[in-house]
Amino acid sequence: MVKELGKLLKNLPDFQLEGNKRVLISSVVADSRLAEPGVLFVAVKGTGGDGHHYLDQVVTQGCSAVVY
């Protein structure tokens, strides 16, 4: 299901959006290798690495939005 970014994030506490809230998102991922147009990448610190280290990479790959 495709949704607008603003609608996906509106219920998050302390939600602040910079940029186009009408960008269409088709999927949400935490794996930077899956970031591409239409994808919302969520940067989290996990046991295998820290997603914050991959922000430049996901933007280069054309990721539509990032939560950090």
N, C-alpha and C positions, 0 to 999 in steps of 0.2 A: 504494500500500500504506500503510495506517495503522499507526503504531507509537507506543508510549509514549515520551515525551520521555526518560525515564531510560535506556531501552534504546538510543535513538539516540545519546546522548552518552557512554555509559559507557566507550568506548574512547579518548576524547580525553585527551591529556596534561593534567595539572593540572585535571582535571574537578571542578568544584564546582557543585552545583545548589542554588538557593534556590527554594522553592516546591514545587508538586505535581509529582512525577516521573512520575505516571500520566496526565498530560495527553496527549490523543491528538493526534498530528501527522500531517497528510495530505500536506504538502509543505514544502519548505525554499526560501526565497527570499533574495536579497540586494537586491532592488529594493523599496523601501518602498511603491511604488504597488500592489504585489501582496499586501501584508500584510492578512490577514483572519483570522477565526476558523479554527482548525485549522492555521494556518501558523506555522512557526518562521522568524523573521527573523534573518539573520546580518548583523551590522553590520561592514562591512569598509571600509577606506580604499581607494578606487579612483582611477582617473585622472579620472573625471568628478565625483567628490565623495566625501564621507566619510559612510558609513552611520550613524556614531555621532550625527550631527546630526539624524537622523530618528527617534530612539528614542521621543520623546513622540508623534509622529505615528502610528507603527505600533501603539502601545498604544491610542491613541484609536480606531484603525481596528478594534480587537478582536483583534489578533494574539495567538496563544495563548502564545508564548514568544519570547525573544530571547537570542541568543548575542552577547556583546561582549567 
